[in-house]
Amino acid sequence: MTGARTIGRGAAVAALGAVTVYGHVLYPVYIGLRSRGLEPATPPEPEIWPGLSVVVSAYRESAVIGTKLDELAGTDYPGPMEVIVVADDPETAEASRRTGVRVLSSGERLGKARAVNRGVAAASHEIVVLTDANAVLAPGALRAAARHFTDETVGAVAGEKQVDDPDGAQGFYWKFESWLKRCESATGATIGVVGEMLAFRRQAFRPLPADTAVDDAWLALDILEGGLRVVYEPEAYSIESAAPDYTGEWERRTRIVAGNLDMLWRRRATLVPGALPVTPQLWGHRLVRSSFGPVAHVVLVAMAVPAARHSWAARVFLAGNAAGAASTAALMTGRTPPGPSRLVAQVFFLQAVALGGVRRFAARDRPAVWPKPDRQPVAPPSGAGAPDGADPAGSAGSTGSTGSATSSSALTSAGS
C-alpha cells in the first residue's frame, strides 16, 4: 500500500508539474517544433492598394489624440484612407476635430466593444484598422498589414506590440508573445492579436457583444470561425511606454485574463478538439496558461510544504518558489531584479496575474467598462527594439509623430 501511495503521489506530482509548465514551456516547445522550417512568404505589394478605414476608439485621450492624428496624417500609405475617431467624452471629441477626420461622439461611455462596433459601422473602406490613441505605429505598418489582403484566405492581420522598457521587466512578456504569434502564424493562423494594431476585412466583421472585455480576441475568433485566417505581421508593430507601476499593470492584466476566460466559457464549443485549426492554440496560448497551469502550481506548492520534512526535492522546489516570489515582490515595488531573476520574476508575476484573473472570473468581475484616468502626455520612449530591417525612427514616443510625412489630404475628409 505504501508503494502504491508513493507511485500515485508521484504520478499526481508529474501531472501537476506538466500542467504548471504547459503554457510557459511545453506549448511553446510544441508550437516552436511544429513551425520549424516554416517561413511565411512575404506577400507582394498589390497593384491597387485597398482602402483603409482607421478606427481609433478613445476615452479621456484628449492629451494624446492630437499626436495620434498627426501620426496618421503623416503616414506613407499609398491607397485611400480615412480616419474615424469614436470619442466617448466631449474633451477627446473636441481635440479630434480637424479636416480629414470623422468624429463620432456619443456623449457617454460606450465601452471598447460598442465603440468598435460604431466605428466599423461607419467605415467606408474594405479594410478596417484598429489602433489605440497612445500607440505609436511603426513607419510602413499600414502598408505591411494591407499587403496580406491580396490573399483571399486572410481575414485579419495581427500586428506586434512593443513596450518601451529599457530595463526589460515588462518588455520580455511582449517579446515572448510576439515569438509565439510568429510561430503560430507560420503554421497557418494565430489567435494572438492586440488592439493597438489589428487590421481586418470589414465584410468578415460581426458586431461584438457589448459586454465583452476582450474585444480584439473576440473579433479574431469570429474571423477564424468564419473560415478565414488571422496572420501575424512583425513589421506592423506599435510602441507603447511601459506601465508606470505594477499596480496598474495588475489591474489591466487580471481584467484581461478574466475577460479571456469569460470568452472561452461563452464560446466553449471552440475548445472541442478539431473544432477549429487554432483550437490547440486556445488551450495552450489562452486557457491552460491563464488558469489550469497557475492553479496546478499552487497545488504543487501546497503538497511540497508537508513533504519538505523528508524530501530534498520538495525543499529545493520551495526554495525556488521563495526566490521567485522575492524577485516578483522586488518587481512590484519598483525595483529591477538582477540578471536571470528578472525573467523568473516575470513568470511568477504572470502566474499571480492568472490567479487574480481566475478569481475575478469566478466573482463575475469582468467589466467591459472600467475606471480610467485622463491619459497624460509622456516623454518619448527611448526606443523599443524594432524588428530586423525596420526603421528605428518608429521608436517615437506616445507624444511624437512617426512615419514619412505626406499631405494630410491622403485622409478622406468626412467632416466632424
C-alpha positions in Angstrom: 0.0 0.0 0.0 2.8 2.4 0.8 4.4 1.7 -2.6 1.1 2.3 -4.3 0.6 5.6 -2.5 4.1 6.6 -3.4 3.5 5.8 -7.1 0.1 7.6 -7.0 1.7 10.7 -5.4 4.5 10.6 -7.9 2.0 10.4 -10.8 0.0 13.3 -9.4 3.1 15.4 -9.0 4.2 14.7 -12.5 0.7 15.5 -13.9 0.5 18.8 -11.9 4.0 19.7 -13.0 3.2 19.1 -16.6 0.1 21.3 -16.3 2.1 24.0 -14.5 4.7 24.4 -17.2 2.5 23.6 -20.1 1.6 27.2 -21.0 5.1 28.7 -20.5 7.3 25.7 -21.6 5.5 22.7 -23.2 3.2 24.7 -25.5 6.0 27.0 -26.7 8.2 23.9 -27.4 5.2 22.3 -29.3 4.5 25.3 -31.5 8.2 26.0 -32.0 8.8 22.5 -33.3 5.6 22.5 -35.3 6.6 25.7 -37.1 10.3 24.7 -37.5 11.3 25.3 -41.1 8.1 27.1 -42.0 8.7 30.6 -43.0 5.6 32.5 -44.2 6.2 34.1 -47.6 6.3 37.9 -47.7 3.1 38.9 -49.7 3.7 41.0 -52.8 2.6 44.6 -52.9 -0.8 44.9 -54.5 -1.2 46.6 -57.9 -4.1 48.5 -56.3 -3.8 49.2 -52.6 -7.1 48.6 -50.7 -8.8 51.5 -49.0 -8.3 51.6 -45.2 -10.7 52.9 -42.5 -8.6 53.6 -39.4 -10.7 53.5 -36.3 -9.4 55.0 -33.1 -11.7 54.3 -30.1 -10.8 56.9 -27.5 -11.9 57.8 -24.0 -10.2 60.5 -21.9 -7.4 60.7 -24.5 -7.6 64.5 -25.2 -3.9 64.9 -24.2 -2.6 62.4 -26.8 -5.2 62.2 -29.6 -3.8 65.1 -31.5 -0.4 63.4 -31.7 -2.0 60.3 -32.9 -3.9 62.1 -35.6 -0.7 63.9 -36.7 1.0 60.4 -37.0 -1.9 59.1 -39.1 -1.8 62.2 -41.3 1.9 61.7 -41.9 1.6 58.0 -42.9 3.0 56.9 -46.3 0.1 54.6 -47.1 -0.3 54.8 -50.9 -4.0 53.9 -51.1 -7.2 55.8 -50.0 -7.5 56.1 -46.2 -10.0 57.6 -43.8 -9.7 58.2 -40.1 -12.6 57.7 -37.7 -12.4 58.6 -34.0 -15.0 57.2 -31.7 -14.8 59.6 -28.7 -16.8 58.8 -25.6 -16.1 62.1 -23.9 -16.5 65.6 -25.2 -12.9 66.7 -24.5 -11.5 64.0 -26.7 -14.1 64.6 -29.3 -13.2 68.3 -29.4 -9.5 67.6 -29.6 -10.1 65.2 -32.5 -11.9 67.7 -34.8 -9.8 68.5 -37.8 -10.0 68.3 -41.6 -9.9 64.7 -42.8 -11.1 63.1 -39.5 -14.6 61.9 -38.9 -15.5 62.2 -35.2 -18.3 60.1 -33.7 -19.1 61.3 -30.2 -21.7 59.5 -28.1 -21.5 61.8 -25.0 -21.5 58.7 -22.8 -19.1 55.9 -22.0 -19.8 53.1 -24.5 -17.0 50.8 -23.7 -14.5 49.5 -26.2 -16.6 46.8 -27.9 -19.5 49.2 -28.6 -17.1 51.9 -29.8 -15.5 49.4 -32.2 -19.0 48.4 -33.5 -19.8 52.0 -34.1 -16.6 52.8 -35.8 -16.8 49.7 -38.1 -20.4 50.5 -39.0 -19.3 54.0 -40.1 -16.3 52.7 -42.1 -16.5 53.1 -45.9 -13.4 51.1 -47.0 -13.0 47.3 -47.3 -10.2 47.0 -44.7 -10.6 48.3 -41.2 -7.6 49.0 -38.9 -8.0 49.3 -35.2 -5.3 51.3 -33.3 -5.1 53.0 -29.9 -4.7 56.7 -29.2 -1.5 56.2 -27.2 0.1 53.6 -29.5 2.8 54.8 -32.0 2.6 52.9 -35.3 5.8 52.0 -37.0 6.6 53.6 -40.3 5.1 51.4 -43.0 2.9 49.5 -40.5 -0.2 50.1 -42.6 1.5 49.0 -45.8 2.9 45.9 -44.2 -0.6 44.9 -42.9 -2.5 45.8 -46.1 -0.4 43.7 -48.4 -1.6 40.5 -46.7 -5.1 41.1 -48.0 -4.0 40.1 -51.5 -4.5 36.6 -50.2 -8.3 36.0 -50.0 -7.9 33.4 -47.2 -6.6 36.1 -44.9 -9.3 37.7 -42.8 -7.2 39.7 -40.4 -3.6 40.8 -39.7 -2.3 40.9 -36.2 0.4 43.5 -35.5 3.1 43.3 -32.9 3.1 45.2 -29.6 6.4 46.5 -28.4 6.9 48.1 -25.0 9.5 50.8 -24.5 11.1 49.3 -21.4 14.8 49.8 -21.1 15.0 47.5 -18.0 13.2 44.7 -19.8 10.9 43.9 -16.9 7.7 44.4 -18.9 9.1 44.1 -22.5 10.0 40.5 -22.1 6.4 39.4 -21.9 5.6 41.1 -25.3 8.7 39.6 -26.9 7.6 36.2 -25.8 4.1 36.9 -27.1 5.5 38.0 -30.5 7.6 34.9 -30.8 4.6 32.7 -30.1 2.4 34.6 -32.7 5.2 34.3 -35.3 5.3 30.5 -34.8 1.6 30.1 -34.8 1.1 32.2 -37.9 3.8 30.1 -39.7 1.6 27.0 -39.1 -1.4 28.7 -40.7 -3.1 31.2 -38.3 -2.7 32.8 -34.9 -5.2 33.6 -32.2 -2.9 36.2 -30.6 -4.0 39.8 -31.5 -3.6 43.2 -29.9 -5.9 46.1 -30.2 -3.0 48.5 -30.7 -2.7 47.3 -34.3 -5.3 45.0 -35.8 -6.4 45.1 -39.5 -9.4 43.0 -40.8 -11.8 42.7 -43.7 -15.0 44.7 -42.9 -17.2 42.0 -44.6 -15.8 39.4 -42.1 -16.7 41.5 -39.1 -19.6 40.5 -36.8 -20.8 43.1 -34.2 -19.1 42.5 -30.9 -21.2 41.8 -27.8 -21.3 44.9 -25.7 -20.3 43.1 -22.5 -17.1 41.5 -23.7 -13.9 42.8 -22.1 -11.6 41.3 -24.8 -12.9 42.8 -28.0 -9.7 42.1 -30.0 -9.7 38.3 -29.1 -13.4 38.0 -29.7 -13.1 39.6 -33.1 -10.2 37.3 -34.1 -12.2 34.2 -33.0 -15.2 35.4 -35.1 -13.0 35.7 -38.2 -11.4 32.3 -37.6 -14.8 30.7 -37.1 -15.8 32.3 -40.4 -13.2 30.2 -42.2 -10.6 32.9 -42.7 -7.1 33.1 -41.3 -5.5 35.6 -38.9 -1.8 36.1 -39.8 0.9 37.9 -37.9 3.0 40.7 -39.4 6.0 41.8 -37.3 6.6 44.9 -39.4 3.1 46.2 -38.4 4.2 47.0 -34.9 3.2 49.6 -32.4 5.1 51.0 -29.5 3.8 52.0 -26.1 5.5 53.2 -23.0 5.8 50.7 -20.2 3.2 50.9 -17.4 4.4 53.3 -14.8 3.8 50.8 -12.0 2.7 47.2 -11.5 -0.5 48.2 -9.7 -2.0 49.4 -12.9 -0.5 46.5 -14.8 -2.0 44.1 -12.3 -5.5 45.7 -12.8 -5.2 45.6 -16.5 -3.9 42.1 -16.9 -6.2 40.4 -14.4 -9.1 42.1 -16.2 -7.9 40.7 -19.5 -7.4 37.2 -18.0 -11.0 37.3 -16.6 -12.3 38.5 -19.9 -10.5 35.7 -21.8 -11.9 33.1 -19.5 -15.3 34.6 -20.0 -14.9 34.5 -23.7 -13.7 30.9 -23.7 -16.6 29.8 -21.5 -19.2 31.5 -23.7 -17.5 30.0 -26.8 -16.5 26.7 -25.3 -17.5 24.8 -28.4 -14.3 26.1 -30.0 -12.3 24.2 -27.3 -13.6 20.8 -28.6 -10.7 19.1 -30.3 -10.9 19.6 -34.1 -13.4 22.4 -33.8 -11.0 24.9 -35.3 -7.5 24.8 -36.7 -6.5 27.1 -33.8 -8.1 25.0 -31.0 -4.7 23.8 -29.7 -3.7 27.5 -29.5 -6.8 28.3 -27.5 -5.8 25.6 -25.0 -2.1 26.4 -24.9 -1.9 30.1 -25.6 -5.0 31.1 -23.7 -6.7 28.6 -21.3 -4.1 26.4 -19.6 -1.5 29.3 -19.3 -4.1 31.6 -17.7 -6.0 29.2 -15.4 -5.2 25.5 -15.1 -1.4 26.0 -15.0 -1.2 28.5 -12.2 -3.8 26.6 -10.1 -1.7 23.4 -10.6 1.3 25.4 -9.4 -0.5 26.4 -6.2 -1.5 22.8 -5.6 2.2 21.7 -6.0 3.4 24.2 -3.5 0.7 23.1 -1.0 1.8 19.4 -1.5 5.5 20.4 -1.1 5.1 22.1 2.3 4.4 18.9 4.3 6.7 16.8 2.1 9.7 19.1 2.8 10.3 17.4 6.1 11.6 14.3 4.4 12.1 15.3 0.7 15.1 17.3 -0.5 13.3 17.8 -3.9 10.4 19.4 -2.1 12.8 21.7 -0.2 14.5 22.7 -3.4 11.2 23.3 -5.1 10.0 25.5 -2.2 13.3 27.4 -2.1 13.0 28.1 -5.9 9.4 29.4 -5.3 10.6 31.6 -2.5 13.3 33.1 -4.7 10.8 33.7 -7.4 8.3 35.3 -5.1 11.1 37.6 -3.7 12.0 38.6 -7.3 8.4 39.4 -8.1 8.0 41.4 -4.9 11.0 43.5 -6.0 9.5 44.0 -9.4 6.2 45.1 -8.0 7.8 47.6 -5.6 9.6 49.4 -8.4 13.0 47.6 -8.2 14.5 45.8 -11.1 15.7 42.3 -10.2 19.2 41.5 -11.5 20.0 39.3 -14.5 18.1 36.0 -14.9 16.0 36.6 -11.9 14.2 39.3 -14.0 12.8 36.5 -16.2 11.8 34.5 -13.2 10.1 37.5 -11.7 8.1 38.0 -14.9 7.0 34.3 -14.9 5.9 34.5 -11.3 4.1 37.7 -11.9 2.2 36.2 -14.8 1.3 33.2 -12.6 0.0 35.6 -9.9 -1.9 37.6 -12.6 -3.5 34.4 -13.8 -4.7 33.5 -10.3 -6.0 37.0 -9.9 -7.9 36.8 -13.2 -9.4 33.4 -12.2 -10.6 34.9 -9.0 -12.2 37.9 -10.9 -13.8 35.5 -13.4 -15.2 33.4 -10.6 -16.5 36.6 -8.9 -18.1 37.7 -12.2 -15.8 40.8 -12.1 -15.0 41.1 -15.8 -16.2 44.6 -16.8 -16.5 45.8 -20.4 -16.2 49.3 -19.0 -13.6 50.1 -16.3 -12.4 53.2 -14.5 -9.8 55.1 -16.5 -8.0 58.4 -15.7 -7.2 61.0 -18.3 -4.3 60.0 -20.4 -1.3 62.2 -19.7 1.4 63.1 -22.2 4.6 61.2 -21.5 8.3 61.6 -22.5 9.3 60.0 -25.8 10.3 56.3 -25.3 14.0 55.6 -25.6 13.3 53.1 -28.4 11.8 49.6 -28.3 13.9 47.3 -30.5 12.5 47.4 -33.9 12.3 44.2 -35.9 15.3 43.5 -38.1 15.4 45.8 -41.1 12.7 48.1 -39.6 13.3 51.9 -39.5 14.2 52.8 -35.9 12.5 56.1 -36.4 9.4 54.2 -35.5 10.5 54.3 -31.9 8.9 57.6 -31.3 7.1 58.2 -28.1 3.5 58.4 -27.3 3.7 62.1 -27.9 5.8 62.0 -31.1 4.7 61.6 -34.6 6.1 58.9 -36.9 6.2 57.8 -40.5 7.1 59.6 -43.6 5.4 62.9 -43.9 2.8 63.2 -46.7 0.0 65.6 -47.2 -2.9 65.1 -44.9 -5.1 65.2 -47.9 -4.5 61.4 -48.1 -7.2 61.2 -45.4 -10.7 61.1 -46.6 -12.4 64.2 -45.4 -15.8 63.4 -44.0 -16.3 66.4 -41.7 -16.9 66.1 -38.0 
